[in-house]
Amino acid sequence: MEDCRASGCCKELGYECYRAKDVYYAQCRPQTACGPDESWACPGWNICAGADSDCSLSRCCANEGEGCFLTDTEKWHATCKPMSVGGPAGYTLLTPLGDGEELQVRGAKANVSSGMYFYTTVLGSGDSFCENTPEWRCAQHWRQRASEIKSYIDKKAELFMVEEGLSAGIIVVIVLSSVFCAMCVCVCAFVHRRHWQSELGRLESEIKSLREKNRLGDKEDRVGLFSEEAETADAKMEVVEMAEAPAAESVA
């Protein structure tokens, strides 16, 4: 999957040059169906764009009198707009260089929030200028870009690709972490339940043992009571017999 920004085409059979929508980057990828909600734009992005069409990678417009303007958003997105009035408010013109020219890049105006937008001043002159002005570049020179811009955009592309890979990795980590946490909760609940089942069994055994002891104690108490009553009855019989003995002797 090689970078195909410069060529706009791929040599491998079954591969086409797709561009990332939010950064200045294109890559040879397998031919797949693409749509407006995909992360990668369909092949054909390298053709000069029509009015109000995306020119963020081709940097050129098919219609005369239009320039490729970077929109005032936080995405790397440019649109073909009329140049007659200097471009719409909040837009920055993307101007590829001609051979041998230098480009100074400075930050956008204060009302533009992102460092992604460039306002360019070109030093020098040549036939690459449109209508002999030092401000606009003709469409045929769009492939010649300033090294400062290319370096900055390449870094954004690298970050984009890293973040794209991290997003899938982060999702996998989150899913695995959630599954692991759920398993831990289930294991803890199972261990907790087994612990209380063991405790309940132990308490039931203790209660049963206490009941058995109480039953035996009651039986022993009853036996002791019967023994005391028998001894008392024997003592009474002895007293009665002792009392009756003198009376019997007197009668005799």
C-alpha positions in Angstrom: 0.0 0.0 0.0 2.3 2.7 -1.3 1.9 6.5 -1.3 0.3 7.5 -4.7 -0.1 11.2 -4.2 2.4 12.1 -6.9 1.3 9.6 -9.6 -2.4 9.3 -8.9 -2.3 5.7 -10.1 -1.1 2.2 -9.0 0.9 -0.5 -10.9 -0.5 -3.5 -9.0 -3.4 -5.2 -10.6 -6.6 -4.8 -8.6 -5.4 -1.7 -6.8 -6.5 1.9 -7.2 -5.3 5.2 -5.7 -7.6 6.1 -2.8 -7.1 9.4 -0.9 -7.7 10.0 2.8 -10.5 12.5 3.1 -9.3 14.5 6.1 -5.5 14.7 5.4 -3.2 15.2 2.4 -2.5 11.6 1.8 -3.3 9.0 -0.9 -2.6 5.2 -0.9 -2.8 2.3 -3.3 -5.5 0.1 -1.9 -7.6 -2.9 -3.1 -10.5 -1.9 -5.3 -13.6 -1.6 -3.1 -16.9 0.2 -3.2 -16.5 3.7 -1.8 -19.1 6.3 -0.8 -19.4 9.7 0.8 -19.2 8.3 4.4 -16.0 6.3 3.7 -12.6 7.3 5.2 -11.1 7.0 1.7 -12.3 8.9 -1.3 -12.9 7.2 -4.6 -10.3 7.1 -7.4 -10.6 10.2 -9.6 -9.7 12.7 -6.9 -6.4 13.5 -8.8 -8.4 15.0 -11.7 -8.8 18.7 -11.7 -12.1 19.5 -9.9 -15.2 21.3 -11.1 -17.0 24.2 -9.4 -17.6 23.7 -5.7 -15.9 20.3 -5.9 -13.2 18.8 -3.7 -9.7 19.8 -4.8 -7.8 19.1 -1.6 -5.4 16.7 -3.2 -5.3 17.6 -6.9 -4.8 21.3 -6.0 -6.3 22.3 -9.3 -9.7 23.3 -10.8 -11.0 22.5 -14.2 -12.9 25.7 -14.7 -11.1 28.9 -15.8 -11.2 31.6 -13.2 -11.5 29.3 -10.2 -8.9 28.4 -7.5 -8.5 25.6 -5.0 -9.4 27.1 -1.6 -8.9 25.4 1.8 -12.2 25.8 3.8 -12.3 27.2 7.3 -13.0 23.9 9.0 -10.8 21.6 11.1 -10.6 19.0 8.3 -8.1 19.1 5.4 -10.6 19.9 2.8 -10.4 22.3 -0.2 -13.0 23.4 -2.7 -12.9 25.1 -6.2 -14.2 28.6 -5.8 -14.2 31.8 -8.0 -11.0 33.9 -7.8 -12.5 37.1 -9.1 -13.1 38.5 -5.7 -10.0 37.1 -4.0 -11.8 34.0 -2.7 -14.6 33.6 -0.2 -14.2 34.9 3.4 -12.6 32.3 5.7 -10.9 30.4 2.9 -7.2 30.1 2.1 -5.9 29.6 -1.4 -3.7 26.6 -2.1 -1.1 27.6 -4.6 1.4 25.0 -6.0 4.7 26.4 -7.1 6.4 26.6 -10.5 10.0 25.3 -11.1 12.7 27.3 -9.3 10.4 29.3 -7.2 10.4 29.7 -3.4 7.4 29.8 -1.1 7.1 31.4 2.3 4.5 29.9 4.6 3.2 31.8 7.5 0.2 31.2 9.9 -3.3 32.1 8.8 -5.1 35.1 10.1 -6.1 35.3 13.7 -9.8 34.5 13.0 -8.8 31.1 11.5 -8.5 28.6 14.4 -6.4 25.7 13.0 -2.8 25.7 12.1 -3.8 23.5 9.1 -4.6 26.7 7.0 -1.9 28.4 5.1 -1.6 31.9 3.7 1.1 31.9 1.1 3.3 34.7 -0.3 5.3 33.8 -3.4 8.7 35.3 -4.1 9.8 35.5 -7.8 7.9 35.5 -11.0 7.5 33.3 -14.1 5.1 31.9 -16.6 3.5 29.7 -13.9 1.6 32.8 -12.7 -2.0 33.1 -13.9 -2.7 36.4 -15.7 0.7 37.7 -14.7 -0.3 38.1 -11.1 2.0 37.2 -8.1 -0.9 35.6 -6.2 -2.4 32.8 -8.2 -0.9 29.6 -9.7 -2.2 28.0 -12.9 -3.7 24.5 -12.7 -0.9 22.8 -14.8 1.7 23.5 -12.0 -0.3 22.0 -9.1 2.2 19.1 -8.7 5.0 21.5 -7.6 4.4 22.1 -3.9 6.4 23.9 -1.3 8.6 21.6 0.9 7.3 23.3 4.0 3.7 22.5 3.2 4.6 18.9 2.1 6.5 18.3 5.3 3.7 19.6 7.4 1.0 17.6 5.5 3.1 14.4 5.6 3.3 14.6 9.4 -0.5 15.1 9.5 -0.9 12.0 7.2 1.4 9.9 9.5 -0.6 11.0 12.5 -3.8 10.1 10.6 -2.6 6.6 9.8 -1.3 6.0 13.3 -4.6 7.3 14.8 -6.6 5.1 12.3 -4.6 2.1 13.5 -4.9 3.0 17.2 -8.6 3.4 16.9 -9.1 -0.2 16.0 -6.5 -1.2 18.7 -8.2 0.9 21.3 -11.6 -0.7 20.5 -10.1 -4.2 20.8 -8.5 -3.3 24.1 -11.7 -1.8 25.5 -13.7 -4.9 24.4 -11.2 -7.3 25.9 -11.0 -5.3 29.1 -14.8 -5.3 29.4 -14.9 -9.1 28.8 -12.1 -9.6 31.4 -13.9 -7.3 34.0 -17.2 -9.2 33.4 -15.4 -12.6 33.9 -13.8 -11.2 37.1 -17.2 -10.1 38.4 -18.7 -13.6 37.6 -15.8 -15.4 39.3 -16.0 -13.2 42.4 -19.7 -13.7 42.6 -19.3 -17.5 42.3 -16.6 -17.5 45.0 -18.7 -15.3 47.2 -21.7 -17.6 46.8 -19.7 -20.7 47.5 -18.2 -19.1 50.7 -21.7 -18.3 52.0 -23.0 -21.7 51.1 -20.1 -23.2 53.2 -20.9 -20.8 56.1 -24.6 -21.7 56.0 -23.7 -25.4 56.0 -21.4 -24.9 59.0 -24.0 -23.0 60.9 -26.7 -25.6 60.2 -24.3 -28.3 61.6 -23.7 -26.3 64.7 -27.4 -25.7 65.3 -28.1 -29.4 64.8 -25.4 -30.3 67.3 -26.7 -27.8 69.8 -30.2 -29.2 69.4 -28.9 -32.8 70.0 -27.1 -31.7 73.1 -30.2 -30.0 74.5 -32.2 -33.1 73.8 -29.7 -35.3 75.7 -29.6 -32.8 78.5 -33.3 -32.8 79.0 -33.3 -36.6 79.1 -30.6 -36.6 81.8 -32.5 -34.1 83.8 -35.7 -36.2 83.7 -33.8 -39.3 84.7 -32.2 -37.4 87.7 -35.6 -36.1 88.7 -37.1 -39.7 88.7 -34.2 -40.9 90.8 -34.7 -38.2 93.4 -38.4 -39.0 93.6 -37.7 -42.7 94.1 -35.2 -41.9 96.9 -37.7 -39.7 98.6 -40.4 -42.4 98.4 -38.0 -44.9 99.9 -37.2 -42.5 102.8 -40.8 -42.0 103.5 -41.5 -45.8 103.6 -38.7 -46.2 106.1 -40.1 -43.5 108.3 -43.6 -45.1 108.2 -42.2 -48.5 109.0 -40.2 -47.2 111.9 -43.3 -45.4 113.2 -45.5 -48.6 112.9 -43.0 -50.9 114.6 -43.6 -49.7 118.3 -47.3 -49.8 117.8 -47.2 -53.4 116.7 -45.1 -54.3 119.8 -47.6 -52.7 122.1 -50.4 -54.6 120.7 -48.5 -57.8 121.1 
